[in-house]
């Protein structure tokens, strides 16, 4: 548990807006190198400064300090969540929902399903139902469309609808090939795809050219390494692709459901790579980046003020704390350390006592 103390008095001037400095033996901002004995200064729901603890505290006299053990890391972003509850360290998620009125446990994007089997069904009531649901939401930017339809005409209309309302799209590559999605106008920065199968070189190239993020579950390490090595933007997901295939045997044990936590997905991929004797140099850091900044890219929340997936001035104050220690920070984070707490928009939550 963290301890709070005063960093120092305000000297002869009006006290600034409240600032809380969260410090730990190690900070992983993701967008920069790890910081030993680092700190993250938060005002309200935004980060105002990240750096060495001594420097941050000296530049913010009067700030309160929350001292954590272990490691502060930018909040994890689940690019296709398995369950309505957030896993350890997850501060944002992409979740497919049946009812947009149900508030999510953590921020992110709620994707309403489009399941129309044909154009007639879509024209009769599918489109109106989706538009009505979208219009009833107070914050349209937090809503997307999960295209579960196999009909190419419906898919094309869904893409037009998404562009018209500025909505995110989530599709899976078990229902459609990247070429079919591209022909329907689905691929692009507004879309990310959930992937549970190997992609051939042409498919990877098309997704890369369209700058479409690929959200992978525990899957074959060679497939993930090819995506990373070729420069495809990659995120991690705890849930199955929207079509719901099972996790391949050996991905994280003997098969079955995906790991409940996002770092478990990364561990499964790394384990598979080691068992196959593949090159794993730098893989830990790339997988942690996929679990944070990669997920933010999938949700279109990696840029501008209030961005997520990294820690820097102007980002939303989202981060997780794990009791992770060691010479190699990313490896320590993937070693299944205890989760100590999460900060979402500046608000601290800690896991329930065992």
Number of C-alpha atoms within 10 A of each C-alpha: 9 14 10 13 11 14 17 14 12 13 9 6 6 7 12 12 9 11 19 24 27 25 28 24 19 25 29 25 26 21 13 10 9 19 20 16 16 23 30 28 29 26 19 16 17 23 24 21 22 22 21 19 24 12 13 21 25 12 11 19 17 19 26 21 23 20 17 22 18 24 29 31 26 32 32 33 33 34 37 30 25 25 13 16 14 21 20 22 28 26 27 28 30 29 26 23 18 11 12 16 10 10 10 18 12 15 17 23 26 25 24 23 20 20 16 21 15 16 17 11 13 22 12 11 11 19 19 12 12 17 12 10 16 21 11 11 13 9 9 16 16 17 25 26 25 24 24 20 21 15 17 17 14 25 25 18 17 24 23 16 16 18 15 9 15 14 21 24 26 29 25 24 20 16 17 16 13 23 15 16 20 16 13 18 16 28 26 17 16 22 26 30 26 25 22 26 16 16 17 10 11 11 14 19 17 16 22 18 12 15 19 23 29 31 30 29 31 31 24 23 22 16 16 23 20 16 22 16 8 12 13 21 21 26 30 32 32 27 30 23 27 25 15 12 14 14 23 19 13 17 24 23 13 10 14 14 16 23 24 18 21 28 26 19 26 28 23 23 27 25 18 20 20 13 10 12 9 13 11 13 8 10 18 21 17 18 25 26 24 30 28 31 28 29 33 29 28 32 30 20 19 19 13 9 12 17 21 32 31 26 31 23 17 18 24 27 29 30 29 24 27 22 18 23 18 12 7 11 20 22 18 18 25 20 14 15 15 13 17 23 21 26 23 21 21 19 11 12 12 16 11 7 4 3
